[in-house]
Amino acid sequence: MASVRAAGRFQPAARTALQAGISQQTRSYASLFAGEPSGPEIKTQIPGPKSQQAIKELDKVFDTRAVNMLADYTKSKGNYIVDPDGNVLLDVYAQIASIPVGYNNPTLAKAAQSLEMINSLINRPALGNFPSHDWAQILETGILSVAPKGLDQVFTATAGSDANECAFKAAFMYKAQQRRGGPDVEFTAEELSSCMNNALPGASNLSILSFKSAFHGRLFGTLSTTRSKPIHKLDIPAFDWPQATFPLLKYPLEEHASENAKAEADALADVERLITTFPHPPAAVIVEPIQSEGGDNHASPAFFRGLRELTVKHDVLFIVDEVQTGIGATGKFWAHEHWDLPSPPDMVTFSKKAQTAGYYYGNHALRPNKPYRQFNTWMGDPARAILFRGIIDEVNRLNLVEHTAKTGDYLYAGIEKLAAKYPGQFKNLRGKGQGTFIAFDSPQRDAFLKKAKTVGVNIGGSGESAVRLRPMLIFDTEHADILLEAMEKIVKM
Amino acid sequence: MASVRAAGRFQPAARTALQAGISQQTRSYASLFAGEPSGPEIKTQIPGPKSQQAIKELDKVFDTRAVNMLADYTKSKGNYIVDPDGNVLLDVYAQIASIPVGYNNPTLAKAAQSLEMINSLINRPALGNFPSHDWAQILETGILSVAPKGLDQVFTATAGSDANECAFKAAFMYKAQQRRGGPDVEFTAEELSSCMNNALPGASNLSILSFKSAFHGRLFGTLSTTRSKPIHKLDIPAFDWPQATFPLLKYPLEEHASENAKAEADALADVERLITTFPHPPAAVIVEPIQSEGGDNHASPAFFRGLRELTVKHDVLFIVDEVQTGIGATGKFWAHEHWDLPSPPDMVTFSKKAQTAGYYYGNHALRPNKPYRQFNTWMGDPARAILFRGIIDEVNRLNLVEHTAKTGDYLYAGIEKLAAKYPGQFKNLRGKGQGTFIAFDSPQRDAFLKKAKTVGVNIGGSGESAVRLRPMLIFDTEHADILLEAMEKIVKM
């Protein structure tokens, strides 16, 4: 493999035993993304002098304190992000898990140059009032072609947080309607007037139940369900909504089966307690298939089936937040396909890798009883819906969901070996059988992420101590080898 | 003028006296948008058979109950929206006031085809973490080139509601920081833990003060400040935040000067009362320069100066919501330029005609004391920022702000004449000297809007009885004449 790399490029000192069969992998890799750099190349510290200068300029007008690194997207390609100083990094963070098929993907470039895209960019409609004649077709050949089983309708939105808030609103209106006696019962004069004062009975005293360490967004409704980190929540008004215990599983799973089963049973009991006793009864429960921002916390399919059963039992809506887990990264198109649910979720929210956003639903009654109750000016963006259709085409063309399942297994096995070789450095390895949606805890996580840049890899963290791997769907065993080598270098530094 | 129209096109039966000087106007019109239809053309009822079929198809997967009309954007041009049945309507609603320079504007089409646009569409960054090397330049040549006086920084967002919520968050963090004793005072252990329970002291007990009949968006925070209509608010949890009286001016203004001055003084007194006594003290006051969704309610520059003075006096932030009023429609680039404020607003929010969104600010201290407090994955969209730059180029090239001021005066004078001719049909005419941002009350508003379609004009409403005119910036006296004729036909129907 080394021979395909340009001279002067980053060359890991040691090659692992995982590189058997590389020539075959190289071929498959080449077919996935032609013309990608053959490996990382680090020329300067990061940020280098050019980046530092640009960040300084930018900071005059735009807060740059969260800048991780500056990027030159005209030069980035496939799995590789390039910075203005010419540094080339293997990117397994991928814009906080939101780049699906690689930088400057040719299929997407084609979609972006289509007449349809240009038209949708310059003639953005108010979708609820003035949809285009072909909006149904754009939805059916794109967003709805990958709708989760049982959910055949969509409300489109602009970003994940927006999608979740709109799903919450659908849940509140549905439950209030139910309590009122059905969609045909008219609002009372008192409801009509009190809601204008943000007061009961017109406003709602219902809630959304979420889990400890969950992340569902940072707008005021979603932030009230986000329980990941204080820095997200400090000084912001929040609703008095319930948070249930999330089962914190112990690893390796096979050594803690009974403890973990008990943790999940306890968590479900906590959910049931809150549903039945919390002063503001939940209209819905929202859950991530894998808590991402909160630290890559997993639970078993049995837990999620139990959760689905509880919501059915107590007639509470079940919202699955697939903003980060959706679009193939777990080796299924939707992560909740791993669960074998007895009935579909009521709503599934999506964004990030979809490059658009919204919620899927199946029950027609989740459309509120009158128009304009769920409404806003843009209600999404056809341009981004067209881009998602291009992404879906690319995922199908390259069979990227199955590919990611396989590459994930390969990567997981590699990290398992590293964990055995370097005890304590790759703790609580998780994500087995979950595609490339893999994480582990590092004793010096922040230092780990910083060192990763010096060896040519861009990696993100989650929670307090997790290293979260979020490669793109075009990540291959070739890249897994580079990542594994880099991680070995890091822990030896 | 009739000669420039294609045979068979819609021909108003009567021409008004306003059409003097038409040949000159036709020339200026032609230079604004070449190839635009010469007038409306109505072939079927709306929706016609093709539209009805398409709406039926769409409704299977997407709620269509708020559909006003279906559009074929590939055929729409300039000020004219075209539907699948071939109906051509003069559009003075313009996607709820969000199309600035016409359908299929060639300058925007060029921007949409640029390499920069394609790159930004297919490589969407997480802007807070991985901005592009040229993000500062995109901001400076676009969004910031039209920044309101005194505000030289921006936080970018995806839509108006999102922009307002982010501005609220900035206000809450700023005020909490101030109360805490400055940006260097660390959070207490109790704050860090209580915020995770959505509880004080970590969460905030502060509020945002808005006005009766205001509209600031429909997410949970913004909806708590929106007080336009019950249909927006029913069954949704809301924060206990204060709403102040908005002065309801009487028209014509010159006949009610002292009454109106008293209404404004009373409203300001109400604001001061709420700032000083409301149990949840306001961190900020948010106001629209002209309440749009709530019924096109205006107030005088003196009122807004008074409001600015009150916020300074009580050290409350002053947020001006220019989502609907911004980008030239009032004959100034920003509507608050009409006010001659003693000091700039603390934040100005924007979206709609900008086709992107965000809030401008000037005080560096409005950046929270730590990174990641104001943050989300995308934090806006460079593709849409590039489009806004194209819009700004077009506005400057055609001098569209001044143009809109002039066309607005012409249109206003025409409606004044109609109001004199048809007493009671064009009540409370408002928006004099405010560009084309004109409205009046109609005794049968909903019927008025419906009839408008039959005479080839797409018009929107606001509040209970207002007809709100929201032409694009390329609307010219030529179009004003067509609109005036159409409105005369409507009231004679």
Interface residues (C-beta under 8 A of the other chain):
Chain A: K50 S51 A54 E57 L58 K60 V61 F62 D63 T64 R65 A66 V67 N68 M69 L70 A71 D72 Y73 T74 S76 I81 D83 P84 Q95 I96 S98 I99 Y103 N104 N105 L108 A109 A111 A112 Q113 L115 M117 I118 N119 S120 L121 I122 N123 R124 P125 A126 G128 N129 F130 P131 S132 H133 W135 A136 L139 E140 L144 D152 Q153 V154 F155 T156 T158 A159 G160 S161 D162 E165 F168 K169 F172 M173 A176 Q177 F187 E191 L192 S193 C195 M196 N197 N198 A199 G202 A203 S204 N205 L206 S207 G217 R218 L219 F220 G221 T222 S224 R227 P230 I231 H232 K233 L234 D235 I236 P237 A238 F239 D240 W241 Q243 K352 Q355 R367 K370 P371 Y372 R373 Q374 F375 N376 T377 W378 A383 L387
Chain B: K50 S51 A54 E57 L58 K60 V61 F62 D63 T64 R65 A66 V67 N68 M69 L70 A71 D72 Y73 T74 S76 I81 D83 P84 Q95 I96 S98 I99 Y103 N104 N105 L108 A109 A111 A112 Q113 L115 M117 I118 N119 S120 L121 I122 N123 R124 P125 A126 G128 N129 F130 P131 S132 H133 W135 A136 L139 E140 L144 D152 Q153 V154 F155 T156 T158 A159 G160 S161 D162 E165 F168 K169 F172 M173 A176 Q177 F187 E191 L192 S193 C195 M196 N197 N198 A199 G202 A203 S204 N205 L206 S207 G217 R218 L219 F220 G221 T222 S224 R227 P230 I231 H232 K233 L234 D235 I236 P237 A238 F239 D240 W241 Q243 K352 Q355 R367 K370 P371 Y372 R373 Q374 F375 N376 T377 W378 A383 L387
